[in-house]
Amino acid sequence: MKRQVLPLPHTWLHQLELRNALRLRVFRGEITASQRDASLNMILADLAGGVLAAASPALAAIMTEAERLSALHTETLGTRSPDVLHVAAALVLGLKELLTFDARQAALARASGLRAPTL
C-alpha cells in the first residue's frame, strides 16, 4: 500500500464498524476483551495523534447520496448497505480516494468517480 496523506477521515460509520467488528471477534472467541480494549485504545491514539481525523458529514446528505448510489449501482455491483454508506460519506466529504479491502465497495467507489486502490 502506498503512503497515504494524513490525517485520514474517520466518520461515525467507521467508528461503529470498527467497534462492532472488535466486539464480534470477542463473541466468536477470536480475541479477548483485553485485546479488544487495546485495539480500541489504538484507534483513540490515532485520533489524538493526527493519523485519523474525526469527520462529521451530514447524515441527511449521506442518506440522499446513498439512495442515489444504490439506485444506480447495487443491481449491477451487488453492494451492501454499509458499502454504499461508506462511498456516499466519502463523496459528501468531497474526498477523491477511498481506502477499502472490500472488492465490491472498491468497485462502487470507482463507479462513483473515486480512486480506490487495491489494498
N, C-alpha and C positions, 0 to 999 in steps of 0.2 A: 504494500500500500504506500502510495506517495505521501510525503509530508503534507499535512493539512494546515491551512491558515487558522490560527486560534484567535479568539475562542470559538468553539463550536456551539451553535444554538441548542438549547436544552429546554423543551416545552413541557407542559403538564402531561402531554401524552407520553413523552419519553420517560418522565418520572414514574407514571403509572405502570408502563410496560416493564421498566427495569425492576421496580419494587415487586410487582406481581410475579415476574419471572423468577426472582430470587425466592420468594415465598413458595412458589410452586415447586422449586427444586428442594426446599426443605420438606414439603409434603411428600415428595417422591423418594426421599431419603438420599438424595444426591449430594447434599451439603448439610452442614449442621447450622443451627441457629446462630452460633458464633461466627461461622463463615459468612452467613447472610449479613450479619451486622457489620462485619469487616468490609464487605463489598459495598454496603450502603454508605459506610463512612468514607470509602474511597470516592464515591460519587460526590458526596458533600465536599470533600477535599478538592476535587476537580472544579467544583463550582466556586469555592473560596479562592482557589489558586489561579483562576482565569483560563483553565483549559476548556471549561464549559461556561456558557453564559445563559442565564435564565431569559427565556423569550416568552412573551405572552401574546400570541396572536389572538385576535378577537374570535371567540367561539362561533358567533353567527357567520362571520366571513369564512371560517373553515368549513362549516356545515354547507354553506352555499356552494363553495368550490368543490367540496367532496361530492355533493349531489351531481354537479356538472361532470366531474371526472368519472363518476360511476356510470352515468348515463352514456358517456362517450366510449368508455373502455372496458368495463367489467365483463360484458358479454363476450368480448374477444380475448381479453387477457386473463380472466379468471381471478381478478384481485379480490382480496378480502377487505372487509371494512377498515381494520386497523391500517392496512397498507394505503388505502385511499385517504384516510385521515392524515397520515404522515406526509404524503405527497401534497395534499391540499394545504397543510400547515406550511410546508416549505414554500409553496407558491405564494401564499398570503404574506409570508415574511419577506418575499422578494429574493429568495435565495436562487443561486444559479446551479447548485450542485446538491445532490442528496447522497449520503453515505448509507449503504444498506448491504446486508448479506443475503437479503431475500430477492430471488430472481424475479418474481412477479412484481414486487414493489419497484425494483430497478426498471423493469420494462414499462411500468406505468409512469415512472419519473421521466424516462426517455421520451415516451409518447406525449408527455406534457411539456416537453421542451427543456427539461433539466438534464444536466450531466449526471450520470450515475455510474461511476467507475466500478469495475468488478473488484470486489473485496475478497 
